[in-house]
Amino acid sequence: MKRIVPLVVVAIACILLIVPHIDPLTLGKRDFAFYWAAGRLALQQHNPYDHAAIQPLEQSLGFPGEHPIVPREPPWFLWTTLPFGMLPPMWAWAIWLSFSVISLMVSAHLCWRLQGWQSSDRRMFVCATWLFAPVLACLSSSQLGFMLLLGVMLFMWFEGRSDFWAGASLLLMAIKPQLFSIIWVVLLLWVMDRKRWSVAFGALSALAFASGIAILIDSNVFANWYRGVFIEEPIAPLLIPSLAGIFRALFFRRALWMQFVPAALGMAWGVRYYLRNRENWNWRTHGLGLLPVCLLVTPYEWFSDEVIVLPALLQVALWLRRSKRTNGRRVRQVALVCLSGLLLVMVVSQVPMPSGVYFWSALVWYGWWRLGRRESLSSAAAIE
């Protein structure tokens, strides 16, 4: 941890130096705009999911659209927006960006510790982290994917050390629960199977605390969330740039329920996967393998959300580095590197995420996991 503190300080200093030279009206083009607006409304004890109330706040930041965007996250996420709603938008964004960088660095540090990386691997580790396309997409869009990533890594870190705090860490993942559909099912089976009730108690306590804050702000917050997200701005007519969303748009445009079929199949697969590995289940290996599959089947996601799969791909990078090279592996690895590089070029070129052209990215991350897992098992078998 001591080694990342200077890097964090330098990163934050650079952000604070850059902020005064940025036009405030450009914030409206970032997702941070509607998070800040929701936080400002919540502080004023107004409905943070009210389209009419949030529109002038977004327009004051230069939001280019005619229709306002309200956060789709459930009310227990509102506590994360309150500190930013207290500040002027430019400095709120600077702190948001600083927190994002800190979350990324802490998550990467926990990966380093849990996965057993060595000093000789540092260059590869840094490149794999910062050249991961969703990391740049999340930073440029000012999305909250790094909170989700931090939740994943805190759960991995506390599991086996403090069950209560492991469960409490799940609150960050619950900000976008649809991204972790398989993990929720497997987690429930695991808690009941291993009788880890403290994990469930920690999760429920954190969820109740965060929901209590939202209810104190607005006693009708859950009803307002449902009305603002599912009635006033339903997702049925929207193009959702996930595999499930593109599949429905191409073949079942009017059948919204088809968008949830892959998630249901994925949860059934997750139950089978857990039962097969029940005796030696380890969240730091088996659990990471659930992340790429979650992205394959999720009904709703953006490319920036895919930063949550970073720990799994770092594990893959370590496996591949330590395994023996074969011609077949080289070919597959080169193909995946080219596809990953193409996604990075698309992000740098500012190809818009709502266009749906990133829908195939989840297949690339799943391909990396399959390749790495196969090589790790082959190496283990060769040693035995």
C-alpha positions as a Markdown table, in Angstrom:
| # | Residue | x | y | z |
|---|---|---|---|---|
| 1 | Met | 0.0 | 0.0 | 0.0 |
| 2 | Lys | 2.9 | 2.4 | 0.8 |
| 3 | Arg | 4.0 | 2.2 | -2.9 |
| 4 | Ile | 0.7 | 3.3 | -4.3 |
| 5 | Val | 0.3 | 6.3 | -2.1 |
| 6 | Pro | 2.8 | 8.5 | -4.0 |
| 7 | Leu | 1.2 | 7.5 | -7.3 |
| 8 | Val | -2.2 | 8.4 | -5.9 |
| 9 | Val | -0.9 | 11.8 | -4.7 |
| 10 | Val | 0.6 | 12.6 | -8.1 |
| 11 | Ala | -2.5 | 11.5 | -10.0 |
| 12 | Ile | -4.8 | 13.7 | -7.8 |
| 13 | Ala | -2.4 | 16.7 | -8.1 |
| 14 | Cys | -2.5 | 16.4 | -11.9 |
| 15 | Ile | -6.3 | 16.3 | -11.8 |
| 16 | Leu | -6.6 | 19.3 | -9.6 |
| 17 | Leu | -4.1 | 21.3 | -11.8 |
| 18 | Ile | -6.1 | 20.4 | -14.9 |
| 19 | Val | -9.6 | 21.2 | -13.6 |
| 20 | Pro | -9.4 | 25.0 | -13.7 |
| 21 | His | -8.6 | 24.9 | -17.4 |
| 22 | Ile | -11.6 | 22.8 | -18.4 |
| 23 | Asp | -14.8 | 24.4 | -19.6 |
| 24 | Pro | -17.6 | 23.6 | -17.1 |
| 25 | Leu | -20.1 | 23.2 | -20.0 |
| 26 | Thr | -18.2 | 20.0 | -21.1 |
| 27 | Leu | -19.4 | 18.2 | -18.0 |
| 28 | Gly | -22.8 | 17.7 | -19.5 |
| 29 | Lys | -21.3 | 15.2 | -22.0 |
| 30 | Arg | -20.1 | 13.0 | -19.1 |
| 31 | Asp | -22.3 | 10.6 | -17.1 |
| 32 | Phe | -21.1 | 12.4 | -14.0 |
| 33 | Ala | -23.6 | 15.2 | -14.8 |
| 34 | Phe | -26.7 | 13.2 | -13.8 |
| 35 | Tyr | -25.0 | 11.7 | -10.7 |
| 36 | Trp | -24.1 | 15.2 | -9.6 |
| 37 | Ala | -27.6 | 16.5 | -10.4 |
| 38 | Ala | -29.2 | 13.6 | -8.4 |
| 39 | Gly | -26.9 | 14.3 | -5.5 |
| 40 | Arg | -27.9 | 18.0 | -5.6 |
| 41 | Leu | -31.6 | 17.2 | -5.6 |
| 42 | Ala | -31.2 | 14.7 | -2.8 |
| 43 | Leu | -29.5 | 17.3 | -0.6 |
| 44 | Gln | -32.4 | 19.6 | -1.3 |
| 45 | Gln | -34.8 | 16.7 | -0.3 |
| 46 | His | -36.3 | 16.6 | -3.7 |
| 47 | Asn | -37.0 | 13.6 | -5.8 |
| 48 | Pro | -33.6 | 12.6 | -7.4 |
| 49 | Tyr | -35.5 | 10.6 | -10.1 |
| 50 | Asp | -37.7 | 13.5 | -11.2 |
| 51 | His | -37.1 | 14.3 | -14.9 |
| 52 | Ala | -38.5 | 17.8 | -14.7 |
| 53 | Ala | -36.3 | 18.7 | -11.7 |
| 54 | Ile | -33.1 | 17.1 | -13.0 |
| 55 | Gln | -33.3 | 18.6 | -16.5 |
| 56 | Pro | -32.3 | 22.3 | -15.7 |
| 57 | Leu | -29.3 | 21.0 | -13.5 |
| 58 | Glu | -28.0 | 18.9 | -16.4 |
| 59 | Gln | -28.5 | 21.7 | -18.9 |
| 60 | Ser | -26.5 | 24.0 | -16.7 |
| 61 | Leu | -23.6 | 21.7 | -17.3 |
| 62 | Gly | -24.0 | 21.7 | -21.1 |
| 63 | Phe | -26.0 | 18.5 | -21.5 |
| 64 | Pro | -26.7 | 18.3 | -25.2 |
| 65 | Gly | -29.8 | 16.1 | -25.2 |
| 66 | Glu | -33.4 | 17.3 | -25.3 |
| 67 | His | -34.6 | 14.8 | -22.8 |
| 68 | Pro | -33.0 | 14.6 | -19.3 |
| 69 | Ile | -31.3 | 11.4 | -18.1 |
| 70 | Val | -32.1 | 10.2 | -14.6 |
| 71 | Pro | -29.8 | 7.6 | -12.8 |
| 72 | Arg | -31.2 | 4.1 | -13.2 |
| 73 | Glu | -29.4 | 2.9 | -10.1 |
| 74 | Pro | -31.6 | 1.9 | -7.1 |
| 75 | Pro | -32.0 | 4.3 | -4.2 |
| 76 | Trp | -29.4 | 2.6 | -2.0 |
| 77 | Phe | -26.8 | 4.2 | -4.3 |
| 78 | Leu | -27.8 | 7.8 | -3.5 |
| 79 | Trp | -25.4 | 8.0 | -0.5 |
| 80 | Thr | -22.5 | 8.0 | -3.0 |
| 81 | Thr | -23.8 | 11.1 | -4.7 |
| 82 | Leu | -24.5 | 13.2 | -1.6 |
| 83 | Pro | -20.8 | 14.5 | -1.1 |
| 84 | Phe | -20.6 | 15.6 | -4.7 |
| 85 | Gly | -23.9 | 17.4 | -4.7 |
| 86 | Met | -22.6 | 19.6 | -1.9 |
| 87 | Leu | -19.8 | 21.1 | -4.2 |
| 88 | Pro | -19.7 | 23.2 | -7.3 |
| 89 | Pro | -19.9 | 20.9 | -10.3 |
| 90 | Met | -16.2 | 21.4 | -11.5 |
| 91 | Trp | -14.7 | 20.6 | -8.2 |
| 92 | Ala | -17.2 | 17.8 | -7.6 |
| 93 | Trp | -16.1 | 16.2 | -10.9 |
| 94 | Ala | -12.4 | 16.6 | -9.9 |
| 95 | Ile | -13.0 | 14.8 | -6.6 |
| 96 | Trp | -15.1 | 12.2 | -8.4 |
| 97 | Leu | -12.3 | 11.6 | -10.9 |
| 98 | Ser | -9.8 | 11.5 | -8.0 |
| 99 | Phe | -11.9 | 8.9 | -6.2 |
| 100 | Ser | -12.1 | 6.9 | -9.4 |
| 101 | Val | -8.3 | 6.8 | -9.7 |
| 102 | Ile | -7.9 | 5.9 | -6.1 |
| 103 | Ser | -10.5 | 3.1 | -6.4 |
| 104 | Leu | -8.7 | 1.7 | -9.4 |
| 105 | Met | -5.3 | 1.8 | -7.7 |
| 106 | Val | -6.6 | 0.2 | -4.5 |
| 107 | Ser | -8.3 | -2.5 | -6.5 |
| 108 | Ala | -5.2 | -3.1 | -8.6 |
| 109 | His | -3.1 | -3.3 | -5.4 |
| 110 | Leu | -5.5 | -5.9 | -3.9 |
| 111 | Cys | -5.2 | -7.9 | -7.1 |
| 112 | Trp | -1.4 | -7.8 | -6.8 |
| 113 | Arg | -1.5 | -9.0 | -3.2 |
| 114 | Leu | -4.2 | -11.7 | -3.7 |
| 115 | Gln | -2.9 | -13.1 | -6.9 |
| 116 | Gly | 0.7 | -13.3 | -6.0 |
| 117 | Trp | 2.4 | -11.1 | -8.5 |
| 118 | Gln | 6.1 | -10.6 | -8.3 |
| 119 | Ser | 8.3 | -7.5 | -8.7 |
| 120 | Ser | 9.6 | -8.8 | -12.0 |
| 121 | Asp | 6.0 | -8.7 | -13.3 |
| 122 | Arg | 5.4 | -5.1 | -12.4 |
| 123 | Arg | 5.7 | -3.7 | -16.0 |
| 124 | Met | 3.3 | -6.3 | -17.4 |
| 125 | Phe | 0.8 | -5.6 | -14.5 |
| 126 | Val | 0.8 | -1.9 | -15.0 |
| 127 | Cys | 0.3 | -2.2 | -18.8 |
| 128 | Ala | -2.5 | -4.8 | -18.4 |
| 129 | Thr | -4.3 | -2.5 | -16.0 |
| 130 | Trp | -4.0 | 0.9 | -17.7 |
| 131 | Leu | -4.3 | -0.3 | -21.2 |
| 132 | Phe | -7.5 | -2.3 | -20.5 |
| 133 | Ala | -10.0 | -0.5 | -22.7 |
| 134 | Pro | -12.9 | -0.3 | -20.2 |
| 135 | Val | -10.6 | 1.5 | -17.7 |
| 136 | Leu | -10.1 | 4.3 | -20.2 |
| 137 | Ala | -13.8 | 4.3 | -21.1 |
| 138 | Cys | -14.8 | 4.5 | -17.5 |
| 139 | Leu | -12.4 | 7.4 | -16.8 |
| 140 | Ser | -13.4 | 9.4 | -19.9 |
| 141 | Ser | -17.2 | 8.9 | -19.3 |
| 142 | Ser | -16.8 | 9.5 | -15.5 |
| 143 | Gln | -19.0 | 6.5 | -14.9 |
| 144 | Leu | -19.1 | 4.7 | -11.5 |
| 145 | Gly | -17.6 | 1.4 | -12.7 |
| 146 | Phe | -14.6 | 1.8 | -10.4 |
| 147 | Met | -16.9 | 1.7 | -7.4 |
| 148 | Leu | -18.2 | -1.7 | -8.6 |
| 149 | Leu | -14.6 | -2.9 | -9.1 |
| 150 | Leu | -13.7 | -1.8 | -5.6 |
| 151 | Gly | -16.6 | -3.7 | -4.2 |
| 152 | Val | -15.5 | -6.8 | -6.0 |
| 153 | Met | -12.0 | -6.6 | -4.7 |
| 154 | Leu | -13.0 | -5.6 | -1.1 |
| 155 | Phe | -15.2 | -8.7 | -1.0 |
| 156 | Met | -12.3 | -10.9 | -2.2 |
| 157 | Trp | -10.0 | -9.3 | 0.3 |
| 158 | Phe | -12.2 | -9.5 | 3.4 |
| 159 | Glu | -13.6 | -13.0 | 2.6 |
| 160 | Gly | -11.9 | -15.2 | 5.1 |
| 161 | Arg | -10.6 | -12.3 | 7.1 |
| 162 | Ser | -13.9 | -10.6 | 8.2 |
| 163 | Asp | -17.2 | -12.0 | 7.0 |
| 164 | Phe | -19.2 | -9.0 | 8.1 |
| 165 | Trp | -17.1 | -6.5 | 6.1 |
| 166 | Ala | -17.0 | -8.9 | 3.2 |
| 167 | Gly | -20.8 | -8.8 | 3.2 |
| 168 | Ala | -20.8 | -5.0 | 3.6 |
| 169 | Ser | -18.6 | -4.7 | 0.6 |
| 170 | Leu | -21.3 | -6.2 | -1.5 |
| 171 | Leu | -23.2 | -2.9 | -1.2 |
| 172 | Leu | -20.9 | -1.4 | -3.9 |
| 173 | Met | -21.7 | -4.2 | -6.2 |
| 174 | Ala | -25.4 | -3.8 | -5.6 |
| 175 | Ile | -25.3 | -0.3 | -7.1 |
| 176 | Lys | -25.7 | -2.1 | -10.5 |
| 177 | Pro | -27.0 | -5.5 | -9.4 |
| 178 | Gln | -27.8 | -6.7 | -12.9 |
| 179 | Leu | -24.1 | -7.0 | -13.7 |
| 180 | Phe | -23.6 | -9.7 | -11.0 |
| 181 | Ser | -26.7 | -11.9 | -11.5 |
| 182 | Ile | -24.8 | -15.1 | -11.4 |
| 183 | Ile | -22.7 | -14.1 | -8.4 |
| 184 | Trp | -25.8 | -13.3 | -6.3 |
| 185 | Val | -27.2 | -16.8 | -6.9 |
| 186 | Val | -23.8 | -18.5 | -6.2 |
| 187 | Leu | -23.3 | -16.3 | -3.2 |
| 188 | Leu | -26.6 | -17.3 | -1.7 |
| 189 | Leu | -25.9 | -21.0 | -2.2 |
| 190 | Trp | -22.4 | -20.5 | -0.7 |
| 191 | Val | -23.7 | -18.7 | 2.4 |
| 192 | Met | -26.3 | -21.4 | 3.1 |
| 193 | Asp | -23.9 | -24.2 | 2.3 |
| 194 | Arg | -21.0 | -23.0 | 4.4 |
| 195 | Lys | -23.3 | -21.3 | 7.0 |
| 196 | Arg | -21.5 | -18.0 | 6.6 |
| 197 | Trp | -24.4 | -16.0 | 8.1 |
| 198 | Ser | -22.1 | -13.1 | 9.0 |
| 199 | Val | -21.6 | -12.4 | 5.3 |
| 200 | Ala | -25.4 | -12.1 | 4.8 |
| 201 | Phe | -25.7 | -10.0 | 8.0 |
| 202 | Gly | -23.0 | -7.6 | 6.7 |
| 203 | Ala | -24.7 | -7.3 | 3.3 |
| 204 | Leu | -28.2 | -6.7 | 4.8 |
| 205 | Ser | -26.9 | -4.2 | 7.3 |
| 206 | Ala | -25.1 | -2.2 | 4.7 |
| 207 | Leu | -28.1 | -2.3 | 2.4 |
| 208 | Ala | -30.5 | -1.3 | 5.2 |
| 209 | Phe | -28.2 | 1.6 | 6.2 |
| 210 | Ala | -27.9 | 2.9 | 2.6 |
| 211 | Ser | -31.6 | 2.5 | 2.0 |
| 212 | Gly | -32.3 | 4.3 | 5.3 |
| 213 | Ile | -30.3 | 7.3 | 4.1 |
| 214 | Ala | -32.3 | 7.4 | 0.9 |
| 215 | Ile | -35.7 | 7.2 | 2.7 |
| 216 | Leu | -34.6 | 10.0 | 5.1 |
| 217 | Ile | -34.0 | 12.1 | 1.9 |
| 218 | Asp | -37.3 | 11.1 | 0.3 |
| 219 | Ser | -39.9 | 8.9 | 2.1 |
| 220 | Asn | -41.3 | 7.9 | -1.3 |
| 221 | Val | -37.9 | 7.3 | -2.9 |
| 222 | Phe | -38.5 | 3.7 | -3.9 |
| 223 | Ala | -41.8 | 4.5 | -5.6 |
| 224 | Asn | -40.2 | 7.5 | -7.3 |
| 225 | Trp | -37.4 | 5.3 | -8.5 |
| 226 | Tyr | -39.8 | 2.8 | -10.0 |
| 227 | Arg | -41.9 | 5.6 | -11.6 |
| 228 | Gly | -38.9 | 7.5 | -13.0 |
| 229 | Val | -37.0 | 4.5 | -14.3 |
| 230 | Phe | -39.6 | 2.0 | -15.4 |
| 231 | Ile | -42.6 | 4.1 | -16.3 |
| 232 | Glu | -41.4 | 7.5 | -17.4 |
| 233 | Glu | -38.3 | 6.2 | -19.2 |
| 234 | Pro | -38.7 | 2.5 | -19.7 |
| 235 | Ile | -35.8 | 0.5 | -21.3 |
| 236 | Ala | -38.0 | -1.4 | -23.8 |
| 237 | Pro | -37.6 | 1.2 | -26.6 |
| 238 | Leu | -33.9 | 1.8 | -26.0 |
| 239 | Leu | -31.0 | 0.1 | -27.7 |
| 240 | Ile | -29.1 | -1.5 | -24.8 |
| 241 | Pro | -25.5 | -2.2 | -26.0 |
| 242 | Ser | -25.1 | -5.6 | -24.3 |
| 243 | Leu | -25.1 | -9.0 | -26.0 |
| 244 | Ala | -28.6 | -9.6 | -24.7 |
| 245 | Gly | -29.8 | -6.2 | -25.8 |
| 246 | Ile | -28.4 | -6.5 | -29.3 |
| 247 | Phe | -29.8 | -10.0 | -29.6 |
| 248 | Arg | -33.3 | -8.7 | -28.7 |
| 249 | Ala | -33.0 | -5.7 | -31.0 |
| 250 | Leu | -32.2 | -7.9 | -33.9 |
| 251 | Phe | -34.6 | -10.8 | -33.4 |
| 252 | Phe | -37.2 | -10.0 | -30.7 |
| 253 | Arg | -37.6 | -6.2 | -30.7 |
| 254 | Arg | -41.0 | -6.2 | -29.1 |
| 255 | Ala | -40.3 | -9.0 | -26.5 |
| 256 | Leu | -38.5 | -7.3 | -23.6 |
| 257 | Trp | -38.5 | -10.5 | -21.6 |
| 258 | Met | -36.1 | -12.1 | -24.1 |
| 259 | Gln | -33.4 | -9.7 | -22.8 |
| 260 | Phe | -33.5 | -11.5 | -19.5 |
| 261 | Val | -33.4 | -15.1 | -20.8 |
| 262 | Pro | -29.6 | -15.2 | -21.0 |
| 263 | Ala | -29.4 | -14.0 | -17.4 |
| 264 | Ala | -31.7 | -16.8 | -16.3 |
| 265 | Leu | -29.7 | -19.4 | -18.2 |
| 266 | Gly | -26.5 | -17.9 | -16.7 |
| 267 | Met | -27.9 | -18.2 | -13.2 |
| 268 | Ala | -28.8 | -21.9 | -13.9 |
| 269 | Trp | -25.2 | -22.4 | -15.2 |
| 270 | Gly | -23.9 | -20.7 | -12.0 |
| 271 | Val | -25.7 | -23.2 | -9.8 |
| 272 | Arg | -24.2 | -26.1 | -11.7 |
| 273 | Tyr | -20.7 | -24.5 | -11.7 |
| 274 | Tyr | -20.9 | -24.0 | -7.9 |
| 275 | Leu | -22.1 | -27.6 | -7.3 |
| 276 | Arg | -19.3 | -29.0 | -9.4 |
| 277 | Asn | -16.6 | -27.0 | -7.5 |
| 278 | Arg | -18.4 | -27.0 | -4.1 |
| 279 | Glu | -15.8 | -29.0 | -2.2 |
| 280 | Asn | -12.8 | -26.7 | -3.1 |
| 281 | Trp | -14.7 | -23.5 | -3.8 |
| 282 | Asn | -12.5 | -20.4 | -3.7 |
| 283 | Trp | -13.8 | -16.9 | -4.5 |
| 284 | Arg | -10.3 | -15.7 | -5.6 |
| 285 | Thr | -10.2 | -18.3 | -8.4 |
| 286 | His | -13.7 | -19.8 | -9.0 |
| 287 | Gly | -15.4 | -16.5 | -8.1 |
| 288 | Leu | -13.3 | -14.5 | -10.6 |
| 289 | Gly | -14.4 | -16.9 | -13.3 |
| 290 | Leu | -18.0 | -15.8 | -12.8 |
| 291 | Leu | -17.3 | -12.2 | -13.8 |
| 292 | Pro | -16.7 | -12.7 | -17.6 |
| 293 | Val | -19.9 | -14.9 | -17.7 |
| 294 | Cys | -21.9 | -12.3 | -15.9 |
| 295 | Leu | -21.0 | -9.8 | -18.6 |
| 296 | Leu | -22.0 | -12.3 | -21.3 |
| 297 | Val | -25.6 | -12.7 | -19.9 |
| 298 | Thr | -26.4 | -9.4 | -18.3 |
| 299 | Pro | -29.5 | -7.7 | -19.6 |
| 300 | Tyr | -28.2 | -4.2 | -19.2 |
| 301 | Glu | -24.7 | -2.8 | -19.3 |
| 302 | Trp | -22.4 | -0.2 | -20.9 |
| 303 | Phe | -18.9 | -0.8 | -22.0 |
| 304 | Ser | -17.5 | 1.3 | -19.1 |
| 305 | Asp | -19.2 | -1.2 | -16.7 |
| 306 | Glu | -16.9 | -4.0 | -18.0 |
| 307 | Val | -14.1 | -2.6 | -15.8 |
| 308 | Ile | -15.4 | -5.1 | -13.2 |
| 309 | Val | -13.8 | -8.0 | -15.2 |
| 310 | Leu | -10.3 | -6.5 | -14.7 |
| 311 | Pro | -9.3 | -8.8 | -11.7 |
| 312 | Ala | -10.2 | -11.9 | -13.8 |
| 313 | Leu | -8.0 | -10.7 | -16.7 |
| 314 | Leu | -5.1 | -9.8 | -14.5 |
| 315 | Gln | -5.3 | -13.4 | -13.1 |
| 316 | Val | -5.3 | -14.6 | -16.7 |
| 317 | Ala | -2.2 | -12.5 | -17.5 |
| 318 | Leu | -0.4 | -14.1 | -14.6 |
| 319 | Trp | -1.4 | -17.6 | -15.6 |
| 320 | Leu | -0.3 | -17.1 | -19.1 |
| 321 | Arg | 3.0 | -15.6 | -18.0 |
| 322 | Arg | 3.8 | -18.6 | -15.9 |
| 323 | Ser | 2.6 | -21.3 | -18.3 |
| 324 | Lys | 4.7 | -22.8 | -21.1 |
| 325 | Arg | 4.2 | -21.4 | -24.6 |
| 326 | Thr | 2.8 | -23.4 | -27.4 |
| 327 | Asn | 2.1 | -22.6 | -31.0 |
| 328 | Gly | -1.7 | -23.0 | -30.5 |
| 329 | Arg | -1.7 | -20.7 | -27.5 |
| 330 | Arg | 0.3 | -18.1 | -29.4 |
| 331 | Val | -2.2 | -18.0 | -32.2 |
| 332 | Arg | -5.2 | -17.6 | -29.8 |
| 333 | Gln | -3.3 | -15.1 | -27.7 |
| 334 | Val | -2.4 | -12.9 | -30.7 |
| 335 | Ala | -6.0 | -13.0 | -31.9 |
| 336 | Leu | -7.3 | -11.9 | -28.5 |
| 337 | Val | -4.6 | -9.2 | -28.2 |
| 338 | Cys | -5.7 | -7.8 | -31.6 |
| 339 | Leu | -9.3 | -7.7 | -30.6 |
| 340 | Ser | -8.5 | -6.1 | -27.3 |
| 341 | Gly | -6.3 | -3.5 | -29.1 |
| 342 | Leu | -9.2 | -2.8 | -31.5 |
| 343 | Leu | -11.4 | -2.0 | -28.5 |
| 344 | Leu | -8.7 | 0.3 | -27.1 |
| 345 | Val | -8.4 | 2.1 | -30.4 |
| 346 | Met | -12.2 | 2.6 | -30.5 |
| 347 | Val | -12.2 | 4.1 | -27.0 |
| 348 | Val | -9.3 | 6.4 | -27.8 |
| 349 | Ser | -11.1 | 7.4 | -31.1 |
| 350 | Gln | -14.2 | 8.3 | -29.0 |
| 351 | Val | -16.5 | 5.9 | -30.7 |
| 352 | Pro | -19.8 | 6.5 | -28.7 |
| 353 | Met | -20.8 | 3.7 | -26.4 |
| 354 | Pro | -24.6 | 4.1 | -26.9 |
| 355 | Ser | -24.1 | 3.1 | -30.6 |
| 356 | Gly | -23.9 | -0.5 | -29.7 |
| 357 | Val | -20.7 | -1.3 | -31.6 |
| 358 | Tyr | -19.0 | -2.5 | -28.4 |
| 359 | Phe | -21.5 | -5.3 | -27.9 |
| 360 | Trp | -18.9 | -8.1 | -28.7 |
| 361 | Ser | -16.4 | -7.0 | -26.1 |
| 362 | Ala | -17.8 | -9.4 | -23.5 |
| 363 | Leu | -16.9 | -12.3 | -25.8 |
| 364 | Val | -13.3 | -11.1 | -25.9 |
| 365 | Trp | -13.0 | -11.0 | -22.1 |
| 366 | Tyr | -14.6 | -14.5 | -21.9 |
| 367 | Gly | -12.2 | -15.7 | -24.5 |
| 368 | Trp | -9.3 | -14.5 | -22.4 |
| 369 | Trp | -10.6 | -16.2 | -19.3 |
| 370 | Arg | -11.1 | -19.5 | -21.2 |
| 371 | Leu | -7.6 | -19.4 | -22.6 |
| 372 | Gly | -6.0 | -18.5 | -19.3 |
| 373 | Arg | -7.9 | -21.1 | -17.3 |
| 374 | Arg | -7.2 | -23.8 | -19.8 |
| 375 | Glu | -3.5 | -23.0 | -19.7 |
| 376 | Ser | -3.4 | -22.9 | -15.9 |
| 377 | Leu | -5.1 | -26.3 | -15.6 |
| 378 | Ser | -2.7 | -27.8 | -18.2 |
| 379 | Ser | 0.3 | -26.5 | -16.3 |
| 380 | Ala | -1.0 | -27.9 | -13.0 |
| 381 | Ala | -1.6 | -31.3 | -14.7 |
| 382 | Ala | 1.9 | -31.3 | -16.1 |
| 383 | Ile | 3.4 | -30.6 | -12.7 |
| 384 | Glu | 1.5 | -33.4 | -11.1 |
